[in-house]
Amino acid sequence: MSLASSLVPKQQNTEISQRNPEVATAEKSRSRTVHKSVPVSGTGAKYTDPDFMQLKVYVRRKTKTAAARKWEDNGGRELSELVETLLAQFVSS
């Protein structure tokens, strides 16, 4: 998307698109489409398990690195296990 077209309010973009079908086609082709592949069931992966959801959080890089190292040194496999454990303890307290 060009800078000029991003500065035009969405309502105007819609009006322009309605007047010119070629612009509408170009607008649609530029829109981001995310296609998620359907995972094979029974893989045991967390992204296939409906009980799990993805969580995005921001932490300091140093904190994440130190926590991951300490977790792995203590036999932990994935950092998500540590986060799940800490969140479960917080909820139950």
N, C-alpha and C positions, 0 to 999 in steps of 0.2 A: 504494500500500500504506500503510495507516495505521500510525502509530507503535506502537500497541498490538499489531497483528498481526505487526509486524516483530520485536517483542520475544519473541514466543512461539516456542519452539524448533521447527524444521522438523518434527520427529517429531509434535509436538502438532498442528501445522497439518494434517498428513496425516491424523491420526486424526479431527480435526474435519471435514475434507473428506469422509472416508469415511462419516461419520454423516449429513452433510447435503449432498445433491447440489447444492443451490443455492450453497453456499459453494464447492464444488469448481468450479462454473462460473465464479463470480466470480474465484476464484484464477487460473484459466486465462486469463480475459480481461485480467487485470492483468499477466500475465507479458509481458516484452518479447520480441517476435518481430522479428527482423531479416530482411527479405527483400532479397536482392541481386538486382538485375536482371541478366539474362544479356546481356552486351555483344555487339554484332555483331562477329563474328570478322573479322580482316583490317583492323581500324581502325588498327593500329600502336600502340595505347595500351598502356602498360606493364601496366595492370590486366588486360588480356586475354592477355598473354604469360606462359606457364607458367614461364619462366625467371626471372621477377621475383616478388618478394613484398613486401608492405607491411611497413615497419619503423617502430616508434614508439619514439622516444628523447626524453629530456629534456635540454635544453641551456639555458644562460642566454640570455635574450632578446637581450641586447646582443651576445653571441657570434654567434647565428644571424643577426641583422640585419647585423652587420659582414661576416660571411662571405658572405651573399647579395649584398650590395652589391659587394664585391670580386670575387666570381665573375661577376656580371653585367657589371661594368666590364671584365673580361678576356675577354668574349665567351661566357661560359657561358650556357646557356639555362635549365636547371632546377637547383635546389639538389640534387636527387637524383643528378644526374650527378657533382657534386662529392663527395658522400658515397660513391658507388660507386667513384670514382677513388681516394679516400683509403683506403677499405677494401681495395680490390684491391692497392694499394701495401703496406699493412700486412701482408696475407696473404702476399704474395710475398717479403717481407723476412725 
